Amino acid sequence: MMIEENKTKSKNMTLIKLLENIKFGTEVKEIGDTMEVSPIHANILVKKGIAKKV
């Protein structure tokens, strides 16, 4: 019997606008840049005052 693993990705992404410069991986994102992140990451960044939801 073979069991197939479910590898679906969540398509819920939240658009945010940065209020501060941040380092994101190897890139530096600047003030005013927009990016899509998961809802939980968006909430964390908003609470810290680093970004706002668009």
N, C-alpha and C positions, 0 to 999 in steps of 0.2 A: 504494500500500500504506500502511495506517495502523497505526502502532504505539501500543498503549495502555500507558500508564505504570501500574505497580503502585503504588497509594497506600495500602496497608494499614498500619495502625498496630500496633505491638506492644502486647499487652494485659498484659504483665508489669509489675506495679507492686508496690512494697514499702511497707508501712505502717510509719511511724516515729513515735516520740514525742520531742518536743524537750526537751532538757535545758538549753537556753539560749534567750534571746530572739534572734530573727533577723529581718532585713528580707527579705521574699520578694516581689519585684516592688514594688508600691506598698503592700502590706500589711505589718504587723508581726505576726509569729507569736510567741506567748508560751510560756513554759515550761509543759510539760504538754499543749500542743496536739498533735494527731495530724494527719498528712498523708500522702498517697500520692505517692511519687516513684519514678523509675526505679531499678532495682537498682544501677546504677553510682553514681548520686547518693546513694543510701542508704548505700552502702559508704564513700563519701568523708566524709559527715557523721558516720558512726559512728567512723571512724578519727580524725577531728578532735575527737571527744568532744562534738559538738554535739547528737547524737541517739542513740537506741537503737532497734533493730528491735523491733516489737511482734509 
